[in-house]
Amino acid sequence: MALRFPENPLYELLRDEKVEEFNSQRESAQQIDFHDCDFRGLDLRGLNAIGINFSGCYFRAADLRGIDFSRSILDGASLAAAQISGCYFPKDIDAAEISVSVDKGIRMRARVISE
């Protein structure tokens, strides 16, 4: 699977590590779909990740500390060597999946949760 680098102004703000600007401009977007995008090595601390589709994304060595991903889609994302201290992850991704993804770079698999 090839990573995407969409010509999307919101994506470009994150690629430039302009997180505060992204957070203020994201309000105008109905849905944000960054599936299969590359976020390698970026400092994304402070990101408002609510409702964003990050499925299949690559976050190798990214600084994600403190981000609330609990209402994001992360199925198939890879966190190889990412800094994740203080992150809040979706309930459908097991802690073991997150740990192995950070350590080995595997893509995380979401599980079906019955309420």
Contacts in CASP RR format, 6 or more apart in sequence:
PFRMAT RR
TARGET T0000
AUTHOR 0000-0000-0000
METHOD contacts of the structure
MODEL  1
MALRFPENPLYELLRDEKVEEFNSQRESAQQIDFHDCDFRGLDLRGLNAI
GINFSGCYFRAADLRGIDFSRSILDGASLAAAQISGCYFPKDIDAAEISV
SVDKGIRMRARVISE
1 36 0 8 1.000
1 56 0 8 1.000
2 36 0 8 1.000
3 36 0 8 1.000
3 37 0 8 1.000
3 38 0 8 1.000
3 58 0 8 1.000
4 35 0 8 1.000
4 36 0 8 1.000
4 37 0 8 1.000
4 38 0 8 1.000
5 11 0 8 1.000
5 15 0 8 1.000
5 37 0 8 1.000
5 38 0 8 1.000
6 34 0 8 1.000
6 37 0 8 1.000
9 25 0 8 1.000
10 22 0 8 1.000
10 25 0 8 1.000
10 26 0 8 1.000
10 29 0 8 1.000
10 32 0 8 1.000
11 34 0 8 1.000
11 37 0 8 1.000
13 19 0 8 1.000
13 21 0 8 1.000
13 22 0 8 1.000
13 25 0 8 1.000
14 22 0 8 1.000
14 39 0 8 1.000
14 42 0 8 1.000
14 44 0 8 1.000
14 47 0 8 1.000
15 39 0 8 1.000
15 42 0 8 1.000
17 42 0 8 1.000
17 43 0 8 1.000
17 44 0 8 1.000
19 43 0 8 1.000
19 44 0 8 1.000
19 45 0 8 1.000
19 46 0 8 1.000
19 47 0 8 1.000
20 46 0 8 1.000
22 47 0 8 1.000
22 48 0 8 1.000
23 46 0 8 1.000
23 47 0 8 1.000
23 48 0 8 1.000
26 32 0 8 1.000
26 48 0 8 1.000
31 51 0 8 1.000
31 53 0 8 1.000
32 51 0 8 1.000
32 52 0 8 1.000
32 53 0 8 1.000
33 52 0 8 1.000
33 53 0 8 1.000
34 52 0 8 1.000
34 53 0 8 1.000
34 54 0 8 1.000
34 57 0 8 1.000
35 53 0 8 1.000
35 54 0 8 1.000
35 55 0 8 1.000
35 56 0 8 1.000
35 57 0 8 1.000
35 73 0 8 1.000
36 55 0 8 1.000
36 56 0 8 1.000
36 57 0 8 1.000
37 54 0 8 1.000
37 57 0 8 1.000
37 58 0 8 1.000
38 57 0 8 1.000
38 58 0 8 1.000
39 57 0 8 1.000
39 58 0 8 1.000
39 59 0 8 1.000
39 62 0 8 1.000
40 58 0 8 1.000
40 59 0 8 1.000
40 60 0 8 1.000
40 61 0 8 1.000
40 62 0 8 1.000
41 59 0 8 1.000
41 60 0 8 1.000
41 61 0 8 1.000
41 62 0 8 1.000
41 63 0 8 1.000
42 62 0 8 1.000
42 63 0 8 1.000
43 62 0 8 1.000
43 63 0 8 1.000
44 62 0 8 1.000
44 63 0 8 1.000
44 64 0 8 1.000
44 67 0 8 1.000
45 63 0 8 1.000
45 64 0 8 1.000
45 65 0 8 1.000
45 66 0 8 1.000
45 67 0 8 1.000
46 66 0 8 1.000
46 67 0 8 1.000
47 64 0 8 1.000
47 67 0 8 1.000
49 67 0 8 1.000
49 68 0 8 1.000
49 69 0 8 1.000
49 71 0 8 1.000
49 72 0 8 1.000
50 68 0 8 1.000
50 71 0 8 1.000
50 72 0 8 1.000
51 71 0 8 1.000
51 72 0 8 1.000
51 73 0 8 1.000
52 72 0 8 1.000
52 73 0 8 1.000
53 72 0 8 1.000
53 73 0 8 1.000
54 69 0 8 1.000
54 72 0 8 1.000
54 73 0 8 1.000
54 74 0 8 1.000
54 77 0 8 1.000
55 73 0 8 1.000
55 74 0 8 1.000
55 75 0 8 1.000
55 76 0 8 1.000
55 77 0 8 1.000
56 75 0 8 1.000
56 76 0 8 1.000
56 77 0 8 1.000
56 78 0 8 1.000
56 107 0 8 1.000
57 74 0 8 1.000
57 76 0 8 1.000
57 77 0 8 1.000
57 78 0 8 1.000
58 77 0 8 1.000
58 78 0 8 1.000
59 77 0 8 1.000
59 78 0 8 1.000
59 79 0 8 1.000
59 80 0 8 1.000
59 82 0 8 1.000
60 78 0 8 1.000
60 79 0 8 1.000
60 80 0 8 1.000
60 81 0 8 1.000
60 82 0 8 1.000
60 105 0 8 1.000
61 80 0 8 1.000
61 81 0 8 1.000
61 82 0 8 1.000
62 79 0 8 1.000
62 82 0 8 1.000
62 83 0 8 1.000
63 82 0 8 1.000
63 83 0 8 1.000
64 79 0 8 1.000
64 82 0 8 1.000
64 83 0 8 1.000
64 84 0 8 1.000
64 87 0 8 1.000
65 83 0 8 1.000
65 84 0 8 1.000
65 85 0 8 1.000
65 86 0 8 1.000
65 87 0 8 1.000
66 85 0 8 1.000
66 86 0 8 1.000
66 87 0 8 1.000
66 88 0 8 1.000
67 87 0 8 1.000
67 88 0 8 1.000
68 87 0 8 1.000
68 88 0 8 1.000
69 87 0 8 1.000
69 88 0 8 1.000
69 89 0 8 1.000
69 90 0 8 1.000
70 88 0 8 1.000
70 89 0 8 1.000
70 90 0 8 1.000
70 91 0 8 1.000
71 90 0 8 1.000
72 90 0 8 1.000
73 90 0 8 1.000
73 110 0 8 1.000
74 89 0 8 1.000
74 90 0 8 1.000
74 93 0 8 1.000
74 108 0 8 1.000
74 110 0 8 1.000
75 92 0 8 1.000
75 93 0 8 1.000
75 108 0 8 1.000
75 109 0 8 1.000
75 110 0 8 1.000
76 107 0 8 1.000
76 108 0 8 1.000
76 109 0 8 1.000
76 110 0 8 1.000
77 101 0 8 1.000
77 107 0 8 1.000
77 108 0 8 1.000
78 101 0 8 1.000
78 105 0 8 1.000
78 106 0 8 1.000
78 107 0 8 1.000
78 108 0 8 1.000
79 98 0 8 1.000
79 101 0 8 1.000
79 102 0 8 1.000
79 105 0 8 1.000
79 108 0 8 1.000
80 101 0 8 1.000
80 102 0 8 1.000
80 104 0 8 1.000
80 105 0 8 1.000
81 102 0 8 1.000
81 105 0 8 1.000
82 102 0 8 1.000
84 98 0 8 1.000
84 102 0 8 1.000
89 95 0 8 1.000
89 98 0 8 1.000
90 110 0 8 1.000
91 113 0 8 1.000
92 110 0 8 1.000
92 111 0 8 1.000
92 112 0 8 1.000
92 113 0 8 1.000
93 108 0 8 1.000
93 109 0 8 1.000
93 110 0 8 1.000
93 111 0 8 1.000
94 111 0 8 1.000
97 106 0 8 1.000
97 108 0 8 1.000
97 109 0 8 1.000
98 108 0 8 1.000
100 106 0 8 1.000
101 107 0 8 1.000
101 108 0 8 1.000
END
